[in-house]
Amino acid sequence: MKKFIIIMLFLLVGTGTFIIPVQSGFLLTINEKETVLFVPNKTKEMTVGWRHSVELTPWEETYQVIEKGNLSLESTIYMSYGAGTPDTEGVVELLPNGFMRVTGIERIIPSYSLMYIPISQYYVKINNKKYILSDFVPEYENVKIHYKVLRLHDWIYLKFKGRG
C-alpha cells in the first residue's frame, strides 16, 4: 500500500508540472522555437521600440494583451512622418515633445514579429524596464514576441537555462 501511495504521489506531481500554470508574461523566441527571454508581467502591456530605418527617428508601439493572448495595438508614437506611419487610421495627438501619438488603431495580432537588424536598435519595454535586443538576440534573426502562461515544467526549464 505504501508503494502505491508513493507511485500515485509521483504521478500526480509529474502530471501537475504539465498542467499547473505558474507564471504569465512575454516570451521572446528566435527561429520559432528557441526562447531567448521570458519576462513575467501581470499588467499585460508591452512596448516595442526602434529607430526607423529611413527617417532615423525613434518609434514605439504599445500593445495590450487581450483574450487568448492576442495583442491589441494601443498606441504608436513617432517623431517624423514617413514610410509606414499611419495616415488614415486612429486619432492623432501632437505631444509637447514634438512626437505624435496615434491611438484608436484597431489592429489585433497573435504575436509580434520582427527581423532583428542592428541599425534599428530594437528594444522591448516591459514593467518599465527596457530590454535591448542586441543583448540577447543574434543579428539578422527573426524574433517573435508573444504572451504566454507558463506551466511548471516550462518555468523550471527557463529558470534552469537562465532565460526567465
C-alpha positions as CSV (number, residue, x, y, z in Angstrom):
1,M,0.0,0.0,0.0
2,K,2.9,2.4,0.8
3,K,4.4,1.8,-2.6
4,F,1.1,2.5,-4.3
5,I,0.8,5.9,-2.4
6,I,4.3,6.8,-3.4
7,I,3.8,5.9,-7.0
8,M,0.5,7.9,-7.1
9,L,2.2,10.9,-5.5
10,F,4.9,10.9,-8.1
11,L,2.3,10.6,-10.9
12,L,0.3,13.5,-9.5
13,V,3.4,15.7,-9.1
14,G,4.7,14.7,-12.6
15,T,1.4,15.3,-14.2
16,G,0.9,18.6,-12.3
17,T,4.1,20.1,-13.8
18,F,2.5,19.8,-17.3
19,I,-0.9,21.2,-16.2
20,I,-0.4,23.8,-13.4
21,P,0.0,27.4,-14.7
22,V,2.7,29.1,-12.7
23,Q,3.5,32.4,-14.3
24,S,2.5,34.6,-17.2
25,G,4.5,37.1,-19.2
26,F,6.1,37.9,-22.6
27,L,8.2,35.2,-24.3
28,L,10.7,36.2,-26.9
29,T,11.8,33.4,-29.3
30,I,14.1,33.2,-32.3
31,N,13.8,30.6,-35.1
32,E,10.2,29.9,-34.0
33,K,11.3,27.8,-31.1
34,E,14.4,28.9,-29.2
35,T,13.5,31.0,-26.2
36,V,15.9,33.9,-25.6
37,L,13.9,35.8,-22.9
38,F,10.9,35.4,-20.7
39,V,9.7,38.5,-18.8
40,P,6.9,37.9,-16.2
41,N,4.2,40.5,-16.5
42,K,0.8,40.9,-14.8
43,T,-0.1,44.3,-16.4
44,K,-0.3,42.6,-19.8
45,E,1.3,45.6,-21.5
46,M,4.4,45.7,-23.7
47,T,6.1,48.4,-25.8
48,V,8.4,47.7,-28.8
49,G,10.7,50.5,-29.8
50,W,13.2,51.0,-32.5
51,R,14.9,53.6,-34.7
52,H,13.1,54.0,-38.1
53,S,15.4,52.8,-40.9
54,V,14.6,55.7,-43.2
55,E,13.8,58.7,-41.0
56,L,16.3,57.6,-38.4
57,T,14.0,58.7,-35.6
58,P,12.6,56.8,-32.6
59,W,9.3,54.9,-32.9
60,E,7.3,53.0,-30.2
61,E,4.3,50.8,-30.4
62,T,2.5,49.7,-27.2
63,Y,0.4,46.6,-27.1
64,Q,-2.1,45.3,-24.6
65,V,-2.8,41.6,-24.2
66,I,-6.5,40.7,-24.8
67,E,-8.4,37.4,-24.9
68,K,-6.5,34.2,-25.9
69,G,-3.1,36.0,-25.6
70,N,-3.7,38.2,-28.7
71,L,-2.0,41.6,-28.8
72,S,-4.0,44.8,-29.4
73,L,-2.2,47.9,-30.6
74,E,-2.9,50.6,-28.0
75,S,-0.8,53.4,-29.4
76,T,2.1,54.2,-31.7
77,I,4.4,57.1,-31.1
78,Y,6.8,58.6,-33.7
79,M,8.6,61.8,-34.4
80,S,8.5,62.2,-38.2
81,Y,6.1,61.2,-40.8
82,G,7.3,58.8,-43.4
83,A,7.2,55.2,-44.7
84,G,5.0,53.0,-42.5
85,T,3.4,55.7,-40.5
86,P,-0.4,55.5,-40.0
87,D,-2.2,58.2,-42.1
88,T,-5.9,57.1,-42.3
89,E,-6.4,55.2,-39.1
90,G,-6.8,56.3,-35.5
91,V,-6.7,59.6,-33.6
92,V,-3.5,61.7,-33.9
93,E,-2.3,63.7,-31.0
94,L,0.7,66.1,-31.1
95,L,2.7,65.7,-27.9
96,P,4.6,68.6,-26.3
97,N,8.0,67.0,-27.1
98,G,7.3,67.1,-30.8
99,F,6.3,63.4,-31.1
100,M,2.9,62.3,-32.5
101,R,0.8,59.6,-30.7
102,V,-1.8,57.7,-32.7
103,T,-4.4,55.8,-30.8
104,G,-7.6,54.0,-31.8
105,I,-6.0,51.9,-34.5
106,E,-7.9,48.6,-34.5
107,R,-5.1,46.1,-35.0
108,I,-5.0,42.7,-33.2
109,I,-2.2,40.2,-33.8
110,P,-1.5,36.8,-32.2
111,S,2.2,37.8,-31.7
112,Y,4.7,40.5,-32.7
113,S,7.3,39.5,-35.2
114,L,10.4,41.4,-36.4
115,M,13.7,40.8,-38.1
116,Y,16.4,42.0,-35.8
117,I,18.7,44.3,-37.6
118,P,21.3,46.2,-35.5
119,I,20.9,49.6,-37.2
120,S,17.3,49.6,-36.0
121,Q,18.3,49.5,-32.3
122,Y,15.2,47.4,-31.3
123,Y,14.1,47.1,-27.6
124,V,11.2,45.8,-25.7
125,K,9.9,47.7,-22.6
126,I,8.0,45.6,-20.0
127,N,7.3,46.6,-16.5
128,N,9.0,50.0,-17.2
129,K,12.3,48.1,-17.9
130,K,14.0,48.3,-21.3
131,Y,15.4,45.1,-22.8
132,I,17.8,45.9,-25.6
133,L,17.5,43.1,-28.2
134,S,21.2,43.3,-29.1
135,D,22.0,42.0,-25.6
136,F,20.4,38.6,-26.3
137,V,19.4,38.3,-30.0
138,P,21.9,37.4,-32.8
139,E,21.9,39.8,-35.7
140,Y,19.5,39.2,-38.6
141,E,17.3,36.7,-36.7
142,N,13.5,36.6,-36.8
143,V,12.2,37.4,-33.4
144,K,8.7,36.5,-32.2
145,I,7.2,38.1,-29.1
146,H,4.0,36.7,-27.6
147,Y,2.2,36.5,-24.3
148,K,2.3,33.1,-22.6
149,V,1.1,31.4,-19.5
150,L,4.0,29.1,-18.4
151,R,3.3,25.7,-17.0
152,L,5.5,24.5,-14.1
153,H,7.8,22.4,-16.4
154,D,8.3,25.3,-18.8
155,W,9.1,27.7,-15.9
156,I,11.6,25.3,-14.4
157,Y,13.3,24.8,-17.8
158,L,13.6,28.5,-18.4
159,K,14.9,29.2,-14.9
160,F,17.5,26.4,-15.4
161,K,18.6,27.9,-18.8
162,G,18.8,31.4,-17.3
163,R,16.2,32.8,-19.7
164,G,13.5,33.8,-17.3
